[in-house]
Amino acid sequence: MFGDRCDEAESDRILGAAMEQGVTFIDTAASYCNGTTEEILGKIMQGRRDKLFVGTKISKSPDAAWIHECLDESLARLQTEYVDLLMIHWPKPQMNIFAMMEALNSVAEQGKVRYVGCCNFPAWLLAHCNSVAQANGWAKLRCNQIPYNLVERGVEVEVLPQAMAEKIAITVYRPLLMGVLAGKYTPGAPLPVDSRGYNDKRVVDWLERFGDSLNAFARFAADRNLHPAQLAVAWVRKSPGVSHPISGVSSLRQLQASIDAIGVELTDAEYAELTGFFDTAVKEESGGSFVGLRRATDLVAA
């Protein structure tokens, strides 16, 4: 959000307040606001960089040459000699996995990166990348950043079980489903013209498809004196395999709401009840004993 929905001064206040309450992980990308977000972070992190775990992303291409070039540009904008986590933002057709993993290992060996990871990779692709890395003694992908919430649940099939078995960190974006699970919109009512979802057809579709579920979700939150956003984050945090959710905030008010949500703990029964409001689990139609195995998280001993 820095440089998009809030200026440098507000970004500085947000970062300071977050750090005062124990926040250490900062997630950004070279593509956010065409690099402006990284530039703002570079300015406001001065004097406190050593207290932060900073992750950024290679957004344009996974090609080896671009990894080196893009990372150097990010480091210059961030005004730091290294990032703690470097991620490939999206997989692309015809990726040269060997060259990509070699380049990621190279920047790690140079001390420009502590860990490497990816975003939006299916389980098989992450496993393939790490098999190439292991065969060559290179740095492995340690993190997969994915969209996950009560509606978008496809990653429960193989991605989350793989993460648990192979100890892959899972960072989750869109835990509030672009505000839909935060009570920002009312099913059946016009969308606020200044909202992020006003021009996004996905928001309209979700509100139409899950109106009854969202109303039940809102009542569940109200009965427990919770904000819907707190409930949505709590559900993600309790989900097996999730390391932590990512909250995009553009004001101190939003920051505090996100931090307050971390303190909400759901019981197993509450988690199951919330999940049941939304008929969004991926269905497996093969029948027989195979059903459910692709999402099972208990097949490998810890």
C-alpha positions in Angstrom: 0.0 0.0 0.0 2.9 2.4 0.6 3.0 5.0 -2.2 -0.4 3.8 -3.5 -3.1 4.4 -0.8 -0.8 6.2 1.7 2.0 8.6 1.4 5.5 8.4 2.9 4.6 10.1 6.1 1.7 7.8 6.9 3.9 4.8 5.8 6.5 5.9 8.4 3.9 6.1 11.1 2.5 2.7 10.1 5.9 1.0 10.2 6.8 2.6 13.5 3.6 1.6 15.2 3.9 -1.9 13.8 7.4 -2.4 15.1 6.4 -1.1 18.5 3.9 -4.0 18.7 6.3 -6.6 17.6 5.9 -6.8 13.9 9.2 -7.8 12.1 8.2 -9.1 8.7 7.8 -6.7 5.8 6.5 -8.0 2.5 7.0 -6.0 -0.7 7.8 -6.4 -4.4 9.6 -4.7 -7.2 6.4 -4.2 -9.1 4.4 -2.5 -6.3 3.7 1.1 -7.5 6.5 0.6 -10.1 9.1 0.5 -7.4 7.8 3.4 -5.3 6.8 1.1 -2.4 10.4 -0.1 -2.2 11.7 3.5 -2.4 9.5 4.5 0.5 10.5 1.5 2.6 14.2 2.3 1.9 13.8 5.7 3.4 11.7 4.9 6.4 13.7 1.7 7.3 16.8 3.7 7.9 18.2 3.2 11.4 16.0 0.1 12.0 16.7 -2.2 9.1 18.5 -4.7 11.4 15.2 -5.2 13.3 13.2 -6.2 10.2 12.9 -9.3 8.1 12.4 -7.9 4.6 11.0 -9.9 1.7 10.7 -8.7 -1.9 9.8 -10.3 -5.3 11.1 -10.7 -8.8 8.0 -9.7 -10.6 8.6 -9.3 -14.4 10.4 -12.6 -15.3 12.1 -15.6 -13.7 14.9 -15.4 -16.2 18.4 -15.6 -14.7 19.6 -12.2 -16.1 16.5 -10.5 -14.8 16.8 -12.0 -11.4 20.2 -10.3 -11.0 19.2 -7.0 -12.5 15.9 -6.8 -10.7 17.4 -7.7 -7.3 20.1 -5.0 -7.7 17.5 -2.4 -8.5 15.4 -3.5 -5.5 18.4 -3.3 -3.2 19.2 0.2 -4.4 15.6 1.3 -3.8 15.5 -0.3 -0.4 18.8 1.2 0.5 20.1 -2.1 1.9 22.9 -4.6 1.1 20.6 -7.6 1.3 17.0 -8.8 1.6 16.1 -11.6 4.0 13.8 -13.3 1.4 13.7 -13.1 -2.4 10.7 -14.6 -4.1 9.8 -15.3 -7.7 6.5 -13.5 -8.0 4.7 -15.7 -10.5 5.5 -18.8 -12.6 5.7 -18.2 -16.3 5.4 -20.5 -19.4 8.6 -22.1 -20.6 10.6 -21.4 -17.5 14.3 -22.5 -17.5 14.2 -24.0 -14.0 17.9 -24.9 -14.0 19.0 -21.3 -14.8 16.5 -19.8 -12.4 17.6 -21.9 -9.5 21.3 -21.3 -10.3 20.7 -17.5 -10.4 18.8 -17.6 -7.0 21.7 -19.6 -5.5 24.2 -17.2 -6.9 22.6 -14.1 -5.3 22.4 -16.1 -2.0 26.1 -17.0 -2.2 26.9 -13.3 -2.9 25.2 -12.4 0.4 22.5 -10.3 -1.3 19.8 -12.7 -0.1 19.4 -14.9 3.0 16.6 -17.1 1.7 14.8 -17.7 -1.6 11.2 -18.6 -2.2 8.3 -18.2 -4.6 4.7 -17.0 -4.9 1.8 -18.8 -6.5 3.7 -22.0 -7.3 1.7 -25.3 -7.5 3.2 -28.0 -5.3 4.6 -30.0 -8.2 6.5 -27.0 -9.5 8.0 -26.1 -6.2 9.1 -29.7 -5.7 10.6 -29.8 -9.1 12.6 -26.6 -8.5 13.9 -27.9 -5.2 14.9 -31.2 -6.7 17.1 -29.3 -9.2 18.5 -27.3 -6.3 19.2 -30.4 -4.2 20.9 -32.2 -7.1 23.3 -29.2 -7.5 23.8 -28.3 -3.9 22.0 -25.0 -4.4 19.7 -23.0 -2.1 16.2 -24.4 -2.0 12.9 -22.5 -2.1 11.9 -22.0 1.5 8.6 -20.1 1.1 5.5 -20.2 -1.0 3.2 -17.1 -0.9 -0.3 -17.9 -1.9 -3.9 -16.5 -1.8 -6.0 -18.3 0.9 -9.2 -17.5 2.7 -12.6 -19.0 3.4 -13.5 -18.7 -0.3 -10.2 -19.3 -2.2 -9.3 -22.7 -0.9 -7.7 -24.5 -3.8 -4.3 -24.6 -2.1 -5.7 -27.0 0.5 -5.1 -29.6 -2.2 -1.4 -30.6 -2.2 0.1 -27.1 -1.6 -0.5 -27.0 2.1 0.1 -30.7 2.7 3.4 -30.3 0.8 4.4 -27.3 2.9 3.8 -29.2 6.1 5.8 -32.3 4.9 8.7 -30.4 3.5 8.7 -27.5 6.0 7.9 -24.8 3.4 6.9 -21.5 5.0 3.4 -20.5 3.7 2.7 -16.7 3.8 -0.9 -15.9 2.8 -2.1 -12.9 0.9 -5.8 -11.9 0.5 -6.9 -13.3 3.9 -9.8 -10.8 3.8 -10.7 -11.6 0.2 -10.2 -7.9 -0.9 -12.4 -6.7 1.9 -15.3 -9.1 1.2 -14.6 -11.0 4.5 -13.9 -7.7 6.4 -17.5 -6.6 6.3 -16.6 -3.8 3.9 -19.4 -4.7 1.5 -23.0 -5.6 2.0 -24.4 -8.4 -0.2 -27.1 -6.9 -2.4 -26.1 -3.3 -1.8 -24.1 -1.0 -4.2 -20.3 -1.0 -3.8 -18.8 2.2 -2.4 -17.3 4.1 -5.3 -14.0 4.7 -3.5 -13.5 1.0 -2.6 -10.9 -1.3 -4.1 -13.6 -3.6 -5.2 -15.7 -1.0 -7.1 -14.1 -1.9 -10.5 -13.2 -5.5 -9.7 -15.7 -8.1 -11.1 -14.4 -10.7 -8.6 -15.8 -8.8 -5.7 -19.2 -8.5 -7.3 -19.2 -12.2 -8.1 -18.2 -13.2 -4.6 -20.9 -11.0 -3.1 -23.5 -12.6 -5.4 -22.4 -16.2 -4.9 -21.7 -16.1 -1.2 -24.3 -13.6 0.1 -26.0 -16.0 2.5 -22.6 -17.3 3.7 -21.3 -13.8 4.3 -24.4 -12.9 6.3 -23.9 -15.9 8.5 -20.2 -15.1 8.9 -21.1 -11.5 10.0 -23.6 -12.8 12.6 -21.0 -15.3 13.9 -18.5 -12.4 14.4 -21.2 -10.1 16.0 -22.2 -12.8 18.4 -18.6 -12.9 19.7 -18.1 -9.2 19.7 -15.5 -9.5 16.9 -14.9 -7.6 13.7 -15.4 -9.8 10.6 -11.8 -9.0 9.6 -10.6 -10.4 13.0 -12.5 -13.6 12.3 -11.2 -14.0 8.8 -7.6 -13.6 9.9 -8.1 -16.0 12.8 -9.5 -18.7 10.5 -6.4 -18.4 8.2 -4.1 -18.5 11.2 -5.6 -21.7 12.5 -5.5 -23.5 9.1 -3.0 -26.3 9.0 0.3 -25.4 7.1 -0.1 -21.6 7.3 2.9 -19.7 8.7 1.2 -16.4 8.8 -1.2 -14.1 6.9 -0.1 -10.9 5.3 -2.1 -7.7 5.9 -1.9 -4.8 3.5 -2.6 -1.6 5.4 -2.8 2.0 4.4 -3.7 3.6 7.8 -2.9 3.3 11.5 -6.5 2.2 12.0 -6.2 -0.7 9.6 -2.9 -1.6 11.1 -4.3 -1.8 14.6 -7.3 -3.9 13.4 -4.8 -6.4 11.8 -2.7 -6.6 14.9 -5.8 -7.1 17.1 -6.9 -10.0 14.8 -3.7 -11.9 15.7 -4.9 -12.2 19.3 -8.1 -14.0 18.3 -7.9 -17.8 18.8 -10.6 -20.1 17.5 -11.6 -23.4 19.0 -11.7 -26.5 16.7 -15.5 -26.3 16.8 -15.6 -22.7 15.8 -13.1 -23.3 13.0 -15.3 -26.1 11.7 -18.4 -24.1 11.9 -16.9 -21.1 10.1 -15.6 -23.4 7.4 -19.1 -24.9 7.0 -20.6 -21.6 6.1 -18.8 -21.6 2.8 -19.2 -24.5 0.4 -15.8 -23.8 -1.2 -13.7 -26.8 -0.6 -12.3 -28.3 -3.8 -14.4 -31.4 -4.7 -12.7 -34.6 -5.7 -14.9 -36.9 -7.8 -12.7 -39.9 -8.2 -14.5 -41.9 -5.5 -13.2 -44.8 -3.5 -10.3 -44.5 -1.1 -8.5 -41.8 -3.0 -10.9 -39.1 -2.1 -9.3 -36.6 0.3 -5.7 -37.9 0.0 -4.5 -34.9 -2.0 -5.4 -32.6 0.9 -4.5 -34.8 3.8 -2.0 -33.3 6.1 -1.4 -36.3 8.4 0.2 -38.8 6.0 3.8 -38.0 7.0 5.1 -38.4 10.5 6.5 -35.2 12.0 
